[in-house]
């Protein structure tokens, strides 16, 4: 008779249990780091957009007023 469900933990070897645990920890760390890196990229992008917007406003003011030392 064939088993239809997953094998119970007690029938798995210690090597298999250790491999499963290491794989689980590796995947959890990978996805935790992925989320953290994504959030950091979003913060840097927002900061860059803010700086670019401020520089654009400053550049527009210079173009309207004109150079200070124009002859």
MOPAC internal coordinates of N, CA, C and O (Angstrom, degrees):
PM7 1SCF
backbone

  N    0.0000 0     0.00 0     0.00 0    0    0    0
  C    1.4388 1     0.00 0     0.00 0    1    0    0
  C    1.5370 1   108.34 1     0.00 0    2    1    0
  O    1.2310 1   119.97 1   -44.86 1    3    2    1
  N    1.3439 1   117.67 1   135.14 1    3    2    1
  C    1.4613 1   123.21 1  -177.90 1    5    3    2
  C    1.5232 1   110.01 1   -88.46 1    6    5    3
  O    1.2310 1   121.30 1   -33.73 1    7    6    5
  N    1.3353 1   115.12 1   146.27 1    7    6    5
  C    1.4755 1   119.96 1   176.96 1    9    7    6
  C    1.5221 1   108.20 1   -82.16 1   10    9    7
  O    1.2310 1   120.14 1   -44.75 1   11   10    9
  N    1.3001 1   117.35 1   135.25 1   11   10    9
  C    1.4600 1   120.73 1  -178.90 1   13   11   10
  C    1.5217 1   112.59 1   -97.82 1   14   13   11
  O    1.2310 1   119.21 1   156.68 1   15   14   13
  N    1.3129 1   119.10 1   -23.32 1   15   14   13
  C    1.4579 1   122.68 1  -177.70 1   17   15   14
  C    1.5164 1   111.34 1  -105.76 1   18   17   15
  O    1.2310 1   120.83 1    -2.17 1   19   18   17
  N    1.3289 1   116.01 1   177.83 1   19   18   17
  C    1.4586 1   119.66 1   178.10 1   21   19   18
  C    1.5272 1   110.63 1   -66.60 1   22   21   19
  O    1.2310 1   121.33 1   -26.50 1   23   22   21
  N    1.3230 1   115.06 1   153.50 1   23   22   21
  C    1.4574 1   119.73 1  -179.87 1   25   23   22
  C    1.5210 1   109.50 1   -69.78 1   26   25   23
  O    1.2310 1   120.02 1   -39.32 1   27   26   25
  N    1.3293 1   117.57 1   140.68 1   27   26   25
  C    1.4583 1   119.23 1   177.98 1   29   27   26
  C    1.5266 1   110.59 1   -64.61 1   30   29   27
  O    1.2310 1   120.48 1   -28.61 1   31   30   29
  N    1.3340 1   116.68 1   151.39 1   31   30   29
  C    1.4580 1   121.91 1  -177.42 1   33   31   30
  C    1.5184 1   112.32 1   -57.51 1   34   33   31
  O    1.2310 1   119.78 1   146.04 1   35   34   33
  N    1.2993 1   118.02 1   -33.96 1   35   34   33
  C    1.4578 1   120.25 1  -175.56 1   37   35   34
  C    1.5268 1   112.08 1   -66.60 1   38   37   35
  O    1.2310 1   119.95 1   156.48 1   39   38   37
  N    1.3320 1   117.70 1   -23.52 1   39   38   37
  C    1.4602 1   119.61 1  -178.83 1   41   39   38
  C    1.5346 1   112.53 1   -88.94 1   42   41   39
  O    1.2310 1   119.66 1   172.42 1   43   42   41
  N    1.3447 1   118.25 1    -7.58 1   43   42   41
  C    1.4620 1   120.71 1   178.91 1   45   43   42
  C    1.5251 1   109.45 1   -81.61 1   46   45   43
  O    1.2310 1   120.97 1   -33.10 1   47   46   45
  N    1.3113 1   115.76 1   146.90 1   47   46   45
  C    1.4585 1   119.88 1   177.57 1   49   47   46
  C    1.5245 1   109.74 1   -73.53 1   50   49   47
  O    1.2310 1   120.83 1   -20.01 1   51   50   49
  N    1.3145 1   116.01 1   159.99 1   51   50   49
  C    1.4637 1   120.33 1   178.29 1   53   51   50
  C    1.5209 1   110.66 1   -61.96 1   54   53   51
  O    1.2310 1   120.22 1   143.10 1   55   54   53
  N    1.3239 1   117.18 1   -36.90 1   55   54   53
  C    1.4668 1   120.88 1   178.68 1   57   55   54
  C    1.5297 1   110.38 1   -60.56 1   58   57   55
  O    1.2310 1   120.56 1   136.27 1   59   58   57
  N    1.3161 1   116.54 1   -43.73 1   59   58   57
  C    1.4625 1   121.10 1   179.91 1   61   59   58
  C    1.5282 1   110.56 1   -65.04 1   62   61   59
  O    1.2310 1   120.52 1   137.23 1   63   62   61
  N    1.3388 1   116.62 1   -42.77 1   63   62   61
  C    1.4674 1   120.38 1   178.93 1   65   63   62
  C    1.5270 1   110.74 1   -62.28 1   66   65   63
  O    1.2310 1   120.22 1   137.35 1   67   66   65
  N    1.3435 1   117.18 1   -42.65 1   67   66   65
  C    1.4617 1   121.10 1   178.74 1   69   67   66
  C    1.5262 1   111.26 1   -64.63 1   70   69   67
  O    1.2310 1   121.02 1   139.19 1   71   70   69
  N    1.3298 1   115.66 1   -40.81 1   71   70   69
  C    1.4689 1   120.02 1   179.02 1   73   71   70
  C    1.5228 1   110.55 1   -63.67 1   74   73   71
  O    1.2310 1   120.54 1   136.93 1   75   74   73
  N    1.3136 1   116.57 1   -43.07 1   75   74   73
  C    1.4660 1   121.20 1   179.03 1   77   75   74
  C    1.5267 1   109.79 1   -62.72 1   78   77   75
  O    1.2310 1   120.08 1   135.44 1   79   78   77
  N    1.3253 1   117.46 1   -44.56 1   79   78   77
  C    1.4596 1   121.52 1   180.00 1   81   79   78
  C    1.5228 1   111.09 1   -62.78 1   82   81   79
  O    1.2310 1   120.50 1   134.80 1   83   82   81
  N    1.3329 1   116.64 1   -45.20 1   83   82   81
  C    1.4636 1   119.91 1   179.64 1   85   83   82
  C    1.5211 1   111.12 1   -63.62 1   86   85   83
  O    1.2310 1   120.51 1   139.99 1   87   86   85
  N    1.3225 1   116.62 1   -40.01 1   87   86   85
  C    1.4636 1   120.67 1   179.03 1   89   87   86
  C    1.5265 1   110.65 1   -65.14 1   90   89   87
  O    1.2310 1   120.55 1   137.41 1   91   90   89
  N    1.3204 1   116.55 1   -42.59 1   91   90   89
  C    1.4643 1   121.21 1   178.96 1   93   91   90
  C    1.5289 1   110.67 1   -61.41 1   94   93   91
  O    1.2310 1   120.10 1   133.57 1   95   94   93
  N    1.3240 1   117.41 1   -46.43 1   95   94   93
  C    1.4640 1   121.59 1   180.00 1   97   95   94
  C    1.5255 1   110.32 1   -63.51 1   98   97   95
  O    1.2310 1   120.54 1   138.15 1   99   98   97
  N    1.3307 1   116.58 1   -41.85 1   99   98   97
  C    1.4685 1   120.94 1   179.41 1  101   99   98
  C    1.5225 1   110.59 1   -61.12 1  102  101   99
  O    1.2310 1   120.39 1   134.32 1  103  102  101
  N    1.3226 1   116.85 1   -45.68 1  103  102  101
  C    1.4686 1   120.48 1   179.70 1  105  103  102
  C    1.5327 1   111.56 1   -65.50 1  106  105  103
  O    1.2310 1   120.36 1   138.57 1  107  106  105
  N    1.3178 1   116.92 1   -41.43 1  107  106  105
  C    1.4684 1   119.86 1   178.44 1  109  107  106
  C    1.5211 1   110.62 1   -61.64 1  110  109  107
  O    1.2310 1   120.38 1   135.92 1  111  110  109
  N    1.3303 1   116.89 1   -44.08 1  111  110  109
  C    1.4695 1   120.34 1   178.56 1  113  111  110
  C    1.5202 1   111.29 1   -64.20 1  114  113  111
  O    1.2310 1   120.38 1   137.25 1  115  114  113
  N    1.3249 1   116.87 1   -42.75 1  115  114  113
  C    1.4641 1   120.97 1  -179.67 1  117  115  114
  C    1.5207 1   110.54 1   -58.12 1  118  117  115
  O    1.2310 1   120.56 1   129.77 1  119  118  117
  N    1.3262 1   116.54 1   -50.23 1  119  118  117
  C    1.4629 1   119.21 1  -176.33 1  121  119  118
  C    1.5259 1   112.03 1   -72.28 1  122  121  119
  O    1.2310 1   119.77 1   147.71 1  123  122  121
  N    1.3204 1   118.04 1   -32.29 1  123  122  121
  C    1.4656 1   119.86 1   175.31 1  125  123  122
  C    1.5260 1   110.04 1   -63.60 1  126  125  123
  O    1.2310 1   120.66 1   134.77 1  127  126  125
  N    1.3348 1   116.34 1   -45.23 1  127  126  125
  C    1.4669 1   120.30 1   178.54 1  129  127  126
  C    1.5241 1   111.08 1   -65.30 1  130  129  127
  O    1.2310 1   120.38 1   141.18 1  131  130  129
  N    1.3171 1   116.88 1   -38.82 1  131  130  129
  C    1.4592 1   120.93 1   179.79 1  133  131  130
  C    1.5283 1   110.63 1   -60.52 1  134  133  131
  O    1.2310 1   120.64 1   135.83 1  135  134  133
  N    1.3192 1   116.39 1   -44.17 1  135  134  133
  C    1.4670 1   120.75 1   179.63 1  137  135  134
  C    1.5287 1   110.23 1   -65.29 1  138  137  135
  O    1.2310 1   120.56 1   135.28 1  139  138  137
  N    1.3316 1   116.54 1   -44.72 1  139  138  137
  C    1.4638 1   120.45 1  -179.65 1  141  139  138
  C    1.5321 1   110.86 1   -62.06 1  142  141  139
  O    1.2310 1   120.16 1   136.63 1  143  142  141
  N    1.3272 1   117.30 1   -43.37 1  143  142  141
  C    1.4671 1   120.93 1   179.25 1  145  143  142
  C    1.5232 1   111.00 1   -64.74 1  146  145  143
  O    1.2310 1   120.05 1   141.64 1  147  146  145
  N    1.3118 1   117.52 1   -38.36 1  147  146  145
  C    1.4662 1   121.17 1   178.49 1  149  147  146
  C    1.5277 1   110.31 1   -63.32 1  150  149  147
  O    1.2310 1   120.69 1   135.98 1  151  150  149
  N    1.3297 1   116.29 1   -44.02 1  151  150  149
  C    1.4653 1   119.98 1   179.26 1  153  151  150
  C    1.5303 1   110.80 1   -63.96 1  154  153  151
  O    1.2310 1   120.27 1   140.07 1  155  154  153
  N    1.3351 1   117.08 1   -39.93 1  155  154  153
  C    1.4642 1   120.47 1   177.88 1  157  155  154
  C    1.5287 1   110.90 1   -63.62 1  158  157  155
  O    1.2310 1   120.19 1   138.05 1  159  158  157
  N    1.3224 1   117.24 1   -41.95 1  159  158  157
  C    1.4715 1   120.48 1   178.22 1  161  159  158
  C    1.5201 1   110.73 1   -62.43 1  162  161  159
  O    1.2310 1   120.36 1   137.99 1  163  162  161
  N    1.3283 1   116.93 1   -42.01 1  163  162  161
  C    1.4695 1   119.75 1   178.74 1  165  163  162
  C    1.5286 1   111.03 1   -62.33 1  166  165  163
  O    1.2310 1   120.05 1   138.37 1  167  166  165
  N    1.3398 1   117.50 1   -41.63 1  167  166  165
  C    1.4686 1   120.28 1   178.90 1  169  167  166
  C    1.5226 1   110.31 1   -64.34 1  170  169  167
  O    1.2310 1   119.90 1   136.82 1  171  170  169
  N    1.3340 1   117.79 1   -43.18 1  171  170  169
  C    1.4682 1   120.20 1   179.34 1  173  171  170
  C    1.5218 1   110.79 1   -64.30 1  174  173  171
  O    1.2310 1   120.38 1   141.51 1  175  174  173
  N    1.3339 1   116.89 1   -38.49 1  175  174  173
  C    1.4662 1   120.29 1   179.51 1  177  175  174
  C    1.5241 1   110.54 1   -64.60 1  178  177  175
  O    1.2310 1   120.14 1   135.67 1  179  178  177
  N    1.3306 1   117.34 1   -44.33 1  179  178  177
  C    1.4620 1   120.68 1   179.24 1  181  179  178
  C    1.5255 1   110.93 1   -63.63 1  182  181  179
  O    1.2310 1   120.69 1   139.33 1  183  182  181
  N    1.3349 1   116.29 1   -40.67 1  183  182  181
  C    1.4639 1   120.26 1   178.59 1  185  183  182
  C    1.5257 1   110.36 1   -63.74 1  186  185  183
  O    1.2310 1   120.39 1   136.11 1  187  186  185
  N    1.3283 1   116.86 1   -43.89 1  187  186  185
  C    1.4626 1   121.20 1   178.67 1  189  187  186
  C    1.5189 1   110.99 1   -62.75 1  190  189  187
  O    1.2310 1   120.11 1   136.41 1  191  190  189
  N    1.3288 1   117.40 1   -43.59 1  191  190  189
  C    1.4610 1   120.53 1   178.89 1  193  191  190
  C    1.5225 1   111.11 1   -61.63 1  194  193  191
  O    1.2310 1   120.31 1   140.98 1  195  194  193
  N    1.3370 1   117.02 1   -39.02 1  195  194  193
  C    1.4594 1   120.70 1   179.15 1  197  195  194
  C    1.5261 1   110.44 1   -65.59 1  198  197  195
  O    1.2310 1   120.56 1   135.20 1  199  198  197
  N    1.3286 1   116.53 1   -44.80 1  199  198  197
  C    1.4722 1   120.45 1   179.26 1  201  199  198
  C    1.5233 1   110.36 1   -63.45 1  202  201  199
  O    1.2310 1   120.47 1   136.78 1  203  202  201
  N    1.3224 1   116.71 1   -43.22 1  203  202  201
  C    1.4691 1   120.03 1   179.67 1  205  203  202
  C    1.5224 1   110.91 1   -63.60 1  206  205  203
  O    1.2310 1   120.59 1   141.61 1  207  206  205
  N    1.3255 1   116.47 1   -38.39 1  207  206  205
  C    1.4652 1   120.22 1   178.88 1  209  207  206
  C    1.5312 1   109.97 1   -65.46 1  210  209  207
  O    1.2310 1   120.39 1   136.95 1  211  210  209
  N    1.3319 1   116.87 1   -43.05 1  211  210  209
  C    1.4621 1   120.40 1   179.34 1  213  211  210
  C    1.5297 1   111.07 1   -64.94 1  214  213  211
  O    1.2310 1   120.15 1   139.04 1  215  214  213
  N    1.3302 1   117.32 1   -40.96 1  215  214  213
  C    1.4621 1   120.62 1   178.38 1  217  215  214
  C    1.5195 1   110.84 1   -66.34 1  218  217  215
  O    1.2310 1   120.56 1   143.44 1  219  218  217
  N    1.3221 1   116.53 1   -36.56 1  219  218  217
  C    1.4623 1   120.65 1   178.92 1  221  219  218
  C    1.5187 1   109.91 1   -65.05 1  222  221  219
  O    1.2310 1   120.25 1   139.39 1  223  222  221
  N    1.3224 1   117.12 1   -40.61 1  223  222  221
  C    1.4685 1   121.04 1   177.55 1  225  223  222
  C    1.5265 1   109.54 1   -65.09 1  226  225  223
  O    1.2310 1   120.24 1   137.02 1  227  226  225
  N    1.3310 1   117.15 1   -42.98 1  227  226  225
  C    1.4588 1   120.64 1   179.21 1  229  227  226
  C    1.5253 1   110.48 1   -63.96 1  230  229  227
  O    1.2310 1   120.06 1   138.54 1  231  230  229
  N    1.3365 1   117.49 1   -41.46 1  231  230  229
  C    1.4638 1   121.45 1   179.96 1  233  231  230
  C    1.5308 1   109.71 1   -65.67 1  234  233  231
  O    1.2310 1   119.95 1   141.21 1  235  234  233
  N    1.3205 1   117.70 1   -38.79 1  235  234  233
  C    1.4609 1   120.77 1   178.38 1  237  235  234
  C    1.5214 1   110.33 1   -64.07 1  238  237  235
  O    1.2310 1   119.83 1   141.56 1  239  238  237
  N    1.3258 1   117.93 1   -38.44 1  239  238  237
  C    1.4584 1   121.30 1   178.74 1  241  239  238
  C    1.5248 1   110.41 1   -65.09 1  242  241  239
  O    1.2310 1   119.99 1   139.44 1  243  242  241
  N    1.3109 1   117.63 1   -40.56 1  243  242  241
  C    1.4676 1   121.03 1   178.68 1  245  243  242
  C    1.5193 1   109.80 1   -64.99 1  246  245  243
  O    1.2310 1   119.73 1   141.03 1  247  246  245
  N    1.3016 1   118.13 1   -38.97 1  247  246  245
  C    1.4627 1   120.94 1  -178.76 1  249  247  246
  C    1.5265 1   110.88 1   -69.56 1  250  249  247
  O    1.2310 1   120.12 1   145.61 1  251  250  249
  N    1.3370 1   117.37 1   -34.39 1  251  250  249
  C    1.4581 1   120.01 1   179.38 1  253  251  250
  C    1.5278 1   110.63 1   -74.06 1  254  253  251
  O    1.2310 1   120.29 1   134.35 1  255  254  253
  N    1.3166 1   117.06 1   -45.65 1  255  254  253
  C    1.4758 1   121.14 1  -178.17 1  257  255  254
  C    1.5106 1   111.20 1   -74.53 1  258  257  255
  O    1.2310 1   120.29 1   142.84 1  259  258  257
  N    1.2939 1   117.05 1   -37.16 1  259  258  257
  C    1.4537 1   121.77 1  -178.17 1  261  259  258
  C    1.5107 1   110.24 1    96.50 1  262  261  259
  O    1.2310 1   120.83 1   -14.08 1  263  262  261
  N    1.2925 1   116.02 1   165.92 1  263  262  261
  C    1.4612 1   119.29 1   179.23 1  265  263  262
  C    1.5113 1   111.14 1   -62.27 1  266  265  263
  O    1.2310 1   119.84 1   -36.56 1  267  266  265
  N    1.3006 1   117.91 1   143.44 1  267  266  265
  C    1.4583 1   122.88 1  -177.83 1  269  267  266
  C    1.5303 1   110.80 1   -70.92 1  270  269  267
  O    1.2310 1   119.49 1   143.94 1  271  270  269
  N    1.3019 1   118.58 1   -36.06 1  271  270  269
  C    1.4534 1   122.10 1  -175.17 1  273  271  270
  C    1.5280 1   112.71 1  -105.67 1  274  273  271
  O    1.2310 1   120.23 1  -144.77 1  275  274  273
  N    1.3109 1   117.16 1    35.23 1  275  274  273
  C    1.4563 1   119.70 1   179.74 1  277  275  274
  C    1.5307 1   110.04 1   -70.72 1  278  277  275
  O    1.2310 1   121.84 1   -36.30 1  279  278  277
  N    1.2998 1   114.08 1   143.70 1  279  278  277
  C    1.4809 1   118.98 1   179.54 1  281  279  278
  C    1.4918 1   111.42 1   -91.21 1  282  281  279
  O    1.2310 1   120.10 1   180.00 1  283  282  281

